[in-house]
Amino acid sequence: MRNPNAPFSAYDYKTEKEPYLFVSYAHADSDQVYPYIRRLHDDGFRIWYDEGIPFSREWDVEVATALAGAAMMVLFISPTAVQRPNVKKELNLAINRNVPIMPLYLEKTTLPLAWDFHLGAPQAVLDIHASYGKLKGDLDQSARRFVAPAPFPPIPIPAKPMPEPKQPPEIGSIISFGPYEWRLLDLRGYRALLVTKDIIELRAFDKIPGTTWQTCSLRSWLNNEFLDQFSKEDQKYIVAYDISDEKTLKDKIFLLSSAEVFNNFNSESDRVAKFNDKAFWWWLRSPGYDRCFADSVSTDGRVYAAGNYRNTQASGVRPALWLNLN
Protein backbone atom coordinates (compact mmCIF):
# COMPACT_ATOMS: atom_id res chain seq x y z
CA MET A 1 0.00 0.00 0.00
CA ARG A 2 1.36 3.41 -0.98
CA ASN A 3 2.21 5.82 1.83
CA PRO A 4 -0.66 8.38 1.89
CA ASN A 5 1.87 11.12 2.72
CA ALA A 6 3.99 10.42 -0.36
CA PRO A 7 4.03 13.67 -2.38
CA PHE A 8 3.59 12.07 -5.84
CA SER A 9 3.65 8.74 -7.65
CA ALA A 10 7.08 7.35 -8.44
CA TYR A 11 8.18 7.37 -12.09
CA ASP A 12 6.96 4.23 -13.86
CA TYR A 13 10.19 3.01 -15.44
CA LYS A 14 8.50 -0.23 -16.56
CA THR A 15 6.17 1.43 -19.07
CA GLU A 16 8.10 4.66 -19.76
CA LYS A 17 11.65 4.70 -21.02
CA GLU A 18 12.90 8.24 -20.26
CA PRO A 19 15.91 8.97 -18.00
CA TYR A 20 15.01 9.42 -14.32
CA LEU A 21 16.51 10.05 -10.89
CA PHE A 22 16.56 7.38 -8.16
CA VAL A 23 16.11 8.82 -4.66
CA SER A 24 17.60 6.91 -1.73
CA TYR A 25 16.63 7.91 1.80
CA ALA A 26 15.61 6.60 5.22
CA HIS A 27 11.84 6.56 5.76
CA ALA A 28 12.41 8.26 9.12
CA ASP A 29 13.69 11.31 7.17
CA SER A 30 10.56 11.60 4.99
CA ASP A 31 9.49 14.94 6.48
CA GLN A 32 12.77 16.49 5.29
CA VAL A 33 13.12 14.60 2.03
CA TYR A 34 9.56 14.93 0.65
CA PRO A 35 9.52 18.76 0.30
CA TYR A 36 12.81 18.62 -1.60
CA ILE A 37 11.80 15.91 -4.09
CA ARG A 38 8.36 17.53 -4.45
CA ARG A 39 10.06 20.70 -5.67
CA LEU A 40 12.32 18.74 -8.02
CA HIS A 41 9.29 16.86 -9.39
CA ASP A 42 7.38 20.12 -9.94
CA ASP A 43 10.43 21.52 -11.72
CA GLY A 44 10.32 18.70 -14.28
CA PHE A 45 12.55 15.94 -12.94
CA ARG A 46 11.34 12.36 -13.39
CA ILE A 47 11.85 10.67 -10.01
CA TRP A 48 11.61 7.10 -8.73
CA TYR A 49 11.61 6.64 -4.97
CA ASP A 50 10.37 4.18 -2.36
CA GLU A 51 6.87 5.44 -1.58
CA GLY A 52 6.69 3.54 1.71
CA ILE A 53 5.79 0.02 0.57
CA PRO A 54 6.86 -2.54 3.25
CA PHE A 55 10.16 -4.32 2.59
CA SER A 56 9.95 -7.80 1.05
CA ARG A 57 11.93 -10.03 -1.26
CA GLU A 58 9.90 -8.78 -4.24
CA TRP A 59 10.39 -5.19 -3.18
CA ASP A 60 14.13 -5.77 -2.91
CA VAL A 61 14.15 -6.81 -6.59
CA GLU A 62 11.95 -3.83 -7.52
CA VAL A 63 14.32 -1.33 -5.88
CA ALA A 64 17.38 -2.94 -7.44
CA THR A 65 15.84 -2.88 -10.92
CA ALA A 66 14.80 0.78 -10.56
CA LEU A 67 18.27 1.80 -9.36
CA ALA A 68 20.14 -0.13 -12.06
CA GLY A 69 18.24 1.76 -14.77
CA ALA A 70 18.51 5.26 -13.26
CA ALA A 71 20.44 8.15 -14.80
CA MET A 72 21.58 9.30 -11.34
CA MET A 73 21.14 8.40 -7.68
CA VAL A 74 20.22 11.19 -5.26
CA LEU A 75 21.33 10.03 -1.81
CA PHE A 76 19.90 11.86 1.23
CA ILE A 77 22.41 11.40 4.07
CA SER A 78 21.67 11.60 7.79
CA PRO A 79 22.78 9.73 10.94
CA THR A 80 19.66 7.58 10.51
CA ALA A 81 20.24 6.87 6.82
CA VAL A 82 23.79 5.58 7.28
CA GLN A 83 22.44 2.95 9.71
CA ARG A 84 19.69 1.68 7.39
CA PRO A 85 20.57 -1.65 5.67
CA ASN A 86 18.46 -0.84 2.59
CA VAL A 87 20.21 2.51 2.08
CA LYS A 88 23.59 0.76 2.33
CA LYS A 89 22.47 -1.83 -0.25
CA GLU A 90 21.32 0.91 -2.63
CA LEU A 91 24.63 2.76 -2.34
CA ASN A 92 26.62 -0.42 -2.98
CA LEU A 93 24.52 -1.28 -6.02
CA ALA A 94 24.91 2.24 -7.44
CA ILE A 95 28.69 1.94 -7.06
CA ASN A 96 28.77 -1.53 -8.64
CA ARG A 97 26.56 -0.42 -11.56
CA ASN A 98 28.46 2.86 -12.09
CA VAL A 99 25.33 4.94 -11.44
CA PRO A 100 26.39 8.57 -10.73
CA ILE A 101 25.72 9.54 -7.10
CA MET A 102 24.64 12.97 -5.79
CA PRO A 103 25.09 12.96 -1.96
CA LEU A 104 22.91 15.47 -0.11
CA TYR A 105 23.31 16.00 3.63
CA LEU A 106 20.19 16.53 5.75
CA GLU A 107 22.30 16.79 8.92
CA LYS A 108 25.96 16.78 9.87
CA THR A 109 26.81 13.09 9.63
CA THR A 110 29.89 11.01 10.33
CA LEU A 111 30.19 8.69 7.35
CA PRO A 112 31.10 5.02 7.66
CA LEU A 113 34.60 4.42 6.32
CA ALA A 114 33.34 2.70 3.15
CA TRP A 115 30.97 5.61 2.42
CA ASP A 116 33.72 8.15 3.02
CA PHE A 117 35.92 6.33 0.52
CA HIS A 118 33.31 6.55 -2.27
CA LEU A 119 31.61 9.87 -1.47
CA GLY A 120 34.57 11.99 -0.42
CA ALA A 121 34.47 14.94 1.96
CA PRO A 122 31.02 15.82 3.39
CA GLN A 123 29.20 18.72 1.77
CA ALA A 124 27.28 21.45 3.57
CA VAL A 125 23.97 20.59 5.19
CA LEU A 126 21.07 21.27 2.82
CA ASP A 127 19.01 24.42 2.91
CA ILE A 128 15.97 23.75 0.73
CA HIS A 129 15.73 27.40 -0.33
CA ALA A 130 19.36 28.51 -0.50
CA SER A 131 20.87 25.44 -2.19
CA TYR A 132 18.07 24.42 -4.54
CA GLY A 133 19.42 26.30 -7.55
CA LYS A 134 22.83 24.63 -7.29
CA LEU A 135 21.29 21.18 -6.87
CA LYS A 136 19.07 21.70 -9.90
CA GLY A 137 22.06 22.65 -12.03
CA ASP A 138 24.21 19.72 -10.83
CA LEU A 139 21.61 17.00 -11.45
CA ASP A 140 21.50 14.96 -14.67
CA GLN A 141 19.40 17.23 -16.91
CA SER A 142 18.39 14.30 -19.15
CA ALA A 143 16.08 13.21 -16.32
CA ARG A 144 14.11 16.43 -16.64
CA ARG A 145 10.92 16.88 -18.60
CA PHE A 146 9.28 20.08 -19.77
CA VAL A 147 6.94 21.59 -17.19
CA ALA A 148 3.76 23.34 -18.20
CA PRO A 149 3.06 26.68 -16.48
CA ALA A 150 0.61 26.64 -13.58
CA PRO A 151 -3.00 26.29 -14.78
CA PHE A 152 -5.45 29.14 -14.50
CA PRO A 153 -8.84 28.54 -12.88
CA PRO A 154 -11.67 27.91 -15.37
CA ILE A 155 -12.90 30.99 -17.23
CA PRO A 156 -16.50 31.78 -16.15
CA ILE A 157 -19.07 31.31 -18.90
CA PRO A 158 -20.53 34.74 -19.78
CA ALA A 159 -24.28 35.36 -19.85
CA LYS A 160 -24.04 35.92 -23.62
CA PRO A 161 -21.70 33.91 -25.82
CA MET A 162 -18.44 35.73 -26.47
CA PRO A 163 -17.67 35.97 -30.20
CA GLU A 164 -14.54 34.23 -31.42
CA PRO A 165 -11.77 36.56 -32.62
CA LYS A 166 -11.96 37.01 -36.36
CA GLN A 167 -8.27 36.34 -36.77
CA PRO A 168 -6.84 34.53 -33.71
CA PRO A 169 -3.22 35.52 -33.11
CA GLU A 170 -0.59 32.87 -33.80
CA ILE A 171 2.11 31.64 -31.45
CA GLY A 172 5.26 33.62 -32.16
CA SER A 173 3.44 36.64 -33.60
CA ILE A 174 4.22 40.19 -32.42
CA ILE A 175 1.44 42.08 -30.62
CA SER A 176 1.29 45.76 -29.68
CA PHE A 177 -0.08 46.35 -26.20
CA GLY A 178 0.43 49.47 -24.14
CA PRO A 179 3.74 51.20 -24.93
CA TYR A 180 5.56 47.99 -25.98
CA GLU A 181 5.68 45.26 -28.60
CA TRP A 182 5.22 41.73 -27.27
CA ARG A 183 5.89 38.24 -28.53
CA LEU A 184 3.04 35.75 -28.08
CA LEU A 185 4.42 32.59 -26.42
CA ASP A 186 1.32 30.60 -25.46
CA LEU A 187 -2.46 30.64 -25.89
CA ARG A 188 -4.97 29.14 -23.46
CA GLY A 189 -8.50 29.97 -24.49
CA TYR A 190 -8.76 33.76 -24.51
CA ARG A 191 -5.58 34.17 -22.49
CA ALA A 192 -2.21 34.83 -24.09
CA LEU A 193 1.24 34.64 -22.51
CA LEU A 194 3.32 37.57 -23.75
CA VAL A 195 6.95 38.62 -23.27
CA THR A 196 8.44 41.85 -24.57
CA LYS A 197 9.98 41.49 -28.01
CA ASP A 198 13.24 43.00 -26.79
CA ILE A 199 14.97 43.83 -23.52
CA ILE A 200 13.39 47.07 -22.29
CA GLU A 201 16.16 48.13 -19.90
CA LEU A 202 19.01 46.93 -17.68
CA ARG A 203 18.33 46.52 -13.98
CA ALA A 204 19.63 44.62 -10.95
CA PHE A 205 17.52 41.77 -9.60
CA ASP A 206 17.86 43.36 -6.20
CA LYS A 207 20.33 45.56 -4.32
CA ILE A 208 20.66 42.77 -1.74
CA PRO A 209 21.91 39.57 -3.44
CA GLY A 210 20.25 37.07 -1.05
CA THR A 211 16.63 37.96 -1.84
CA THR A 212 14.03 35.72 -3.52
CA TRP A 213 11.71 36.60 -6.41
CA GLN A 214 8.97 37.24 -3.85
CA THR A 215 10.95 39.95 -2.05
CA CYS A 216 13.21 41.36 -4.78
CA SER A 217 13.09 44.99 -5.90
CA LEU A 218 12.74 43.98 -9.58
CA ARG A 219 9.39 42.30 -8.90
CA SER A 220 8.22 45.41 -7.02
CA TRP A 221 9.29 47.68 -9.89
CA LEU A 222 7.51 45.54 -12.51
CA ASN A 223 4.22 45.51 -10.60
CA ASN A 224 4.29 49.21 -9.72
CA GLU A 225 6.30 51.68 -11.83
CA PHE A 226 6.34 49.50 -14.94
CA LEU A 227 2.66 48.56 -14.63
CA ASP A 228 1.74 52.23 -14.22
CA GLN A 229 2.89 52.86 -17.81
CA PHE A 230 -0.33 51.15 -18.94
CA SER A 231 -3.66 52.95 -18.93
CA LYS A 232 -6.26 51.92 -16.35
CA GLU A 233 -8.30 50.43 -19.20
CA ASP A 234 -5.37 48.34 -20.44
CA GLN A 235 -4.60 47.11 -16.93
CA LYS A 236 -8.08 45.54 -16.76
CA TYR A 237 -6.98 43.04 -19.42
CA ILE A 238 -3.82 41.93 -17.60
CA VAL A 239 -4.54 38.70 -15.71
CA ALA A 240 -2.97 38.14 -12.28
CA TYR A 241 -0.80 35.03 -12.70
CA ASP A 242 -0.32 32.36 -10.02
CA ILE A 243 3.45 31.98 -9.72
CA SER A 244 3.77 28.21 -9.22
CA ASP A 245 7.31 28.28 -7.85
CA GLU A 246 6.40 30.63 -4.97
CA LYS A 247 3.78 30.16 -2.25
CA THR A 248 0.42 31.89 -2.91
CA LEU A 249 2.01 34.55 -5.09
CA LYS A 250 0.12 36.33 -7.86
CA ASP A 251 1.75 38.83 -10.21
CA LYS A 252 0.35 40.89 -13.05
CA ILE A 253 3.85 41.45 -14.43
CA PHE A 254 6.59 38.88 -13.90
CA LEU A 255 9.76 37.37 -15.34
CA LEU A 256 9.66 34.03 -17.12
CA SER A 257 10.92 30.94 -15.28
CA SER A 258 13.47 28.52 -16.74
CA ALA A 259 10.69 25.99 -17.39
CA GLU A 260 8.61 28.57 -19.26
CA VAL A 261 11.59 29.44 -21.44
CA PHE A 262 12.27 25.77 -22.25
CA ASN A 263 8.58 25.23 -23.06
CA ASN A 264 7.90 28.28 -25.20
CA PHE A 265 11.00 28.98 -27.29
CA ASN A 266 11.92 26.77 -30.24
CA SER A 267 15.71 26.97 -29.95
CA GLU A 268 18.60 28.77 -28.28
CA SER A 269 18.80 31.27 -31.15
CA ASP A 270 15.07 31.91 -30.67
CA ARG A 271 15.76 33.07 -27.10
CA VAL A 272 18.35 35.70 -28.03
CA ALA A 273 17.16 39.19 -27.04
CA LYS A 274 18.64 42.59 -27.83
CA PHE A 275 19.15 45.85 -26.00
CA ASN A 276 20.02 48.84 -28.20
CA ASP A 277 20.42 46.45 -31.16
CA LYS A 278 22.99 44.32 -29.31
CA ALA A 279 22.43 40.81 -27.90
CA PHE A 280 22.33 40.92 -24.10
CA TRP A 281 21.77 38.64 -21.07
CA TRP A 282 18.25 38.74 -19.58
CA TRP A 283 16.91 37.72 -16.18
CA LEU A 284 14.67 34.78 -15.27
CA ARG A 285 12.88 34.50 -11.92
CA SER A 286 14.12 30.92 -11.19
CA PRO A 287 16.82 30.60 -8.51
CA GLY A 288 20.37 29.98 -9.66
CA TYR A 289 23.41 28.50 -7.90
CA ASP A 290 22.22 29.76 -4.51
CA ARG A 291 20.24 32.66 -3.05
CA CYS A 292 22.76 35.15 -4.42
CA PHE A 293 22.09 34.12 -8.03
CA ALA A 294 19.12 33.95 -10.42
CA ASP A 295 18.82 32.01 -13.68
CA SER A 296 19.34 34.01 -16.86
CA VAL A 297 19.51 33.65 -20.64
CA SER A 298 22.89 34.34 -22.22
CA THR A 299 23.72 36.35 -25.33
CA ASP A 300 23.67 33.13 -27.39
CA GLY A 301 20.33 31.95 -25.97
CA ARG A 302 21.51 29.37 -23.45
CA VAL A 303 19.66 29.11 -20.13
CA TYR A 304 22.39 29.71 -17.58
CA ALA A 305 21.32 27.47 -14.66
CA ALA A 306 24.12 28.65 -12.35
CA GLY A 307 22.66 32.15 -12.73
CA ASN A 308 23.92 35.73 -12.60
CA TYR A 309 24.73 37.56 -9.39
CA ARG A 310 21.47 39.21 -8.35
CA ASN A 311 22.81 42.69 -7.76
CA THR A 312 24.48 42.79 -11.21
CA GLN A 313 23.41 46.01 -12.92
CA ALA A 314 24.06 44.89 -16.50
CA SER A 315 21.33 42.25 -16.95
CA GLY A 316 18.33 42.75 -19.17
CA VAL A 317 14.65 42.83 -18.26
CA ARG A 318 11.99 41.22 -20.49
CA PRO A 319 8.67 41.61 -18.65
CA ALA A 320 6.01 38.94 -19.18
CA LEU A 321 2.25 38.94 -18.60
CA TRP A 322 -0.93 37.03 -19.30
CA LEU A 323 -3.37 39.07 -21.40
CA ASN A 324 -7.12 38.51 -21.58
CA LEU A 325 -7.88 38.78 -25.31
CA ASN A 326 -11.61 39.28 -24.67
C-alpha positions in Angstrom: 0.0 0.0 0.0 1.4 3.4 -1.0 2.2 5.8 1.8 -0.7 8.4 1.9 1.9 11.1 2.7 4.0 10.4 -0.4 4.0 13.7 -2.4 3.6 12.1 -5.8 3.6 8.7 -7.7 7.1 7.3 -8.4 8.2 7.4 -12.1 7.0 4.2 -13.9 10.2 3.0 -15.4 8.5 -0.2 -16.6 6.2 1.4 -19.1 8.1 4.7 -19.8 11.6 4.7 -21.0 12.9 8.2 -20.3 15.9 9.0 -18.0 15.0 9.4 -14.3 16.5 10.1 -10.9 16.6 7.4 -8.2 16.1 8.8 -4.7 17.6 6.9 -1.7 16.6 7.9 1.8 15.6 6.6 5.2 11.8 6.6 5.8 12.4 8.3 9.1 13.7 11.3 7.2 10.6 11.6 5.0 9.5 14.9 6.5 12.8 16.5 5.3 13.1 14.6 2.0 9.6 14.9 0.7 9.5 18.8 0.3 12.8 18.6 -1.6 11.8 15.9 -4.1 8.4 17.5 -4.4 10.1 20.7 -5.7 12.3 18.7 -8.0 9.3 16.9 -9.4 7.4 20.1 -9.9 10.4 21.5 -11.7 10.3 18.7 -14.3 12.5 15.9 -12.9 11.3 12.4 -13.4 11.9 10.7 -10.0 11.6 7.1 -8.7 11.6 6.6 -5.0 10.4 4.2 -2.4 6.9 5.4 -1.6 6.7 3.5 1.7 5.8 0.0 0.6 6.9 -2.5 3.2 10.2 -4.3 2.6 9.9 -7.8 1.1 11.9 -10.0 -1.3 9.9 -8.8 -4.2 10.4 -5.2 -3.2 14.1 -5.8 -2.9 14.2 -6.8 -6.6 12.0 -3.8 -7.5 14.3 -1.3 -5.9 17.4 -2.9 -7.4 15.8 -2.9 -10.9 14.8 0.8 -10.6 18.3 1.8 -9.4 20.1 -0.1 -12.1 18.2 1.8 -14.8 18.5 5.3 -13.3 20.4 8.2 -14.8 21.6 9.3 -11.3 21.1 8.4 -7.7 20.2 11.2 -5.3 21.3 10.0 -1.8 19.9 11.9 1.2 22.4 11.4 4.1 21.7 11.6 7.8 22.8 9.7 10.9 19.7 7.6 10.5 20.2 6.9 6.8 23.8 5.6 7.3 22.4 2.9 9.7 19.7 1.7 7.4 20.6 -1.6 5.7 18.5 -0.8 2.6 20.2 2.5 2.1 23.6 0.8 2.3 22.5 -1.8 -0.3 21.3 0.9 -2.6 24.6 2.8 -2.3 26.6 -0.4 -3.0 24.5 -1.3 -6.0 24.9 2.2 -7.4 28.7 1.9 -7.1 28.8 -1.5 -8.6 26.6 -0.4 -11.6 28.5 2.9 -12.1 25.3 4.9 -11.4 26.4 8.6 -10.7 25.7 9.5 -7.1 24.6 13.0 -5.8 25.1 13.0 -2.0 22.9 15.5 -0.1 23.3 16.0 3.6 20.2 16.5 5.8 22.3 16.8 8.9 26.0 16.8 9.9 26.8 13.1 9.6 29.9 11.0 10.3 30.2 8.7 7.3 31.1 5.0 7.7 34.6 4.4 6.3 33.3 2.7 3.2 31.0 5.6 2.4 33.7 8.1 3.0 35.9 6.3 0.5 33.3 6.5 -2.3 31.6 9.9 -1.5 34.6 12.0 -0.4 34.5 14.9 2.0 31.0 15.8 3.4 29.2 18.7 1.8 27.3 21.5 3.6 24.0 20.6 5.2 21.1 21.3 2.8 19.0 24.4 2.9 16.0 23.7 0.7 15.7 27.4 -0.3 19.4 28.5 -0.5 20.9 25.4 -2.2 18.1 24.4 -4.5 19.4 26.3 -7.5 22.8 24.6 -7.3 21.3 21.2 -6.9 19.1 21.7 -9.9 22.1 22.7 -12.0 24.2 19.7 -10.8 21.6 17.0 -11.5 21.5 15.0 -14.7 19.4 17.2 -16.9 18.4 14.3 -19.2 16.1 13.2 -16.3 14.1 16.4 -16.6 10.9 16.9 -18.6 9.3 20.1 -19.8 6.9 21.6 -17.2 3.8 23.3 -18.2 3.1 26.7 -16.5 0.6 26.6 -13.6 -3.0 26.3 -14.8 -5.4 29.1 -14.5 -8.8 28.5 -12.9 -11.7 27.9 -15.4 -12.9 31.0 -17.2 -16.5 31.8 -16.2 -19.1 31.3 -18.9 -20.5 34.7 -19.8 -24.3 35.4 -19.9 -24.0 35.9 -23.6 -21.7 33.9 -25.8 -18.4 35.7 -26.5 -17.7 36.0 -30.2 -14.5 34.2 -31.4 -11.8 36.6 -32.6 -12.0 37.0 -36.4 -8.3 36.3 -36.8 -6.8 34.5 -33.7 -3.2 35.5 -33.1 -0.6 32.9 -33.8 2.1 31.6 -31.5 5.3 33.6 -32.2 3.4 36.6 -33.6 4.2 40.2 -32.4 1.4 42.1 -30.6 1.3 45.8 -29.7 -0.1 46.4 -26.2 0.4 49.5 -24.1 3.7 51.2 -24.9 5.6 48.0 -26.0 5.7 45.3 -28.6 5.2 41.7 -27.3 5.9 38.2 -28.5 3.0 35.7 -28.1 4.4 32.6 -26.4 1.3 30.6 -25.5 -2.5 30.6 -25.9 -5.0 29.1 -23.5 -8.5 30.0 -24.5 -8.8 33.8 -24.5 -5.6 34.2 -22.5 -2.2 34.8 -24.1 1.2 34.6 -22.5 3.3 37.6 -23.7 7.0 38.6 -23.3 8.4 41.8 -24.6 10.0 41.5 -28.0 13.2 43.0 -26.8 15.0 43.8 -23.5 13.4 47.1 -22.3 16.2 48.1 -19.9 19.0 46.9 -17.7 18.3 46.5 -14.0 19.6 44.6 -11.0 17.5 41.8 -9.6 17.9 43.4 -6.2 20.3 45.6 -4.3 20.7 42.8 -1.7 21.9 39.6 -3.4 20.3 37.1 -1.0 16.6 38.0 -1.8 14.0 35.7 -3.5 11.7 36.6 -6.4 9.0 37.2 -3.9 11.0 39.9 -2.0 13.2 41.4 -4.8 13.1 45.0 -5.9 12.7 44.0 -9.6 9.4 42.3 -8.9 8.2 45.4 -7.0 9.3 47.7 -9.9 7.5 45.5 -12.5 4.2 45.5 -10.6 4.3 49.2 -9.7 6.3 51.7 -11.8 6.3 49.5 -14.9 2.7 48.6 -14.6 1.7 52.2 -14.2 2.9 52.9 -17.8 -0.3 51.2 -18.9 -3.7 52.9 -18.9 -6.3 51.9 -16.3 -8.3 50.4 -19.2 -5.4 48.3 -20.4 -4.6 47.1 -16.9 -8.1 45.5 -16.8 -7.0 43.0 -19.4 -3.8 41.9 -17.6 -4.5 38.7 -15.7 -3.0 38.1 -12.3 -0.8 35.0 -12.7 -0.3 32.4 -10.0 3.5 32.0 -9.7 3.8 28.2 -9.2 7.3 28.3 -7.8 6.4 30.6 -5.0 3.8 30.2 -2.3 0.4 31.9 -2.9 2.0 34.6 -5.1 0.1 36.3 -7.9 1.7 38.8 -10.2 0.3 40.9 -13.0 3.8 41.4 -14.4 6.6 38.9 -13.9 9.8 37.4 -15.3 9.7 34.0 -17.1 10.9 30.9 -15.3 13.5 28.5 -16.7 10.7 26.0 -17.4 8.6 28.6 -19.3 11.6 29.4 -21.4 12.3 25.8 -22.3 8.6 25.2 -23.1 7.9 28.3 -25.2 11.0 29.0 -27.3 11.9 26.8 -30.2 15.7 27.0 -30.0 18.6 28.8 -28.3 18.8 31.3 -31.1 15.1 31.9 -30.7 15.8 33.1 -27.1 18.3 35.7 -28.0 17.2 39.2 -27.0 18.6 42.6 -27.8 19.1 45.8 -26.0 20.0 48.8 -28.2 20.4 46.4 -31.2 23.0 44.3 -29.3 22.4 40.8 -27.9 22.3 40.9 -24.1 21.8 38.6 -21.1 18.3 38.7 -19.6 16.9 37.7 -16.2 14.7 34.8 -15.3 12.9 34.5 -11.9 14.1 30.9 -11.2 16.8 30.6 -8.5 20.4 30.0 -9.7 23.4 28.5 -7.9 22.2 29.8 -4.5 20.2 32.7 -3.0 22.8 35.1 -4.4 22.1 34.1 -8.0 19.1 34.0 -10.4 18.8 32.0 -13.7 19.3 34.0 -16.9 19.5 33.6 -20.6 22.9 34.3 -22.2 23.7 36.4 -25.3 23.7 33.1 -27.4 20.3 31.9 -26.0 21.5 29.4 -23.5 19.7 29.1 -20.1 22.4 29.7 -17.6 21.3 27.5 -14.7 24.1 28.7 -12.3 22.7 32.2 -12.7 23.9 35.7 -12.6 24.7 37.6 -9.4 21.5 39.2 -8.3 22.8 42.7 -7.8 24.5 42.8 -11.2 23.4 46.0 -12.9 24.1 44.9 -16.5 21.3 42.2 -17.0 18.3 42.8 -19.2 14.7 42.8 -18.3 12.0 41.2 -20.5 8.7 41.6 -18.6 6.0 38.9 -19.2 2.2 38.9 -18.6 -0.9 37.0 -19.3 -3.4 39.1 -21.4 -7.1 38.5 -21.6 -7.9 38.8 -25.3 -11.6 39.3 -24.7 
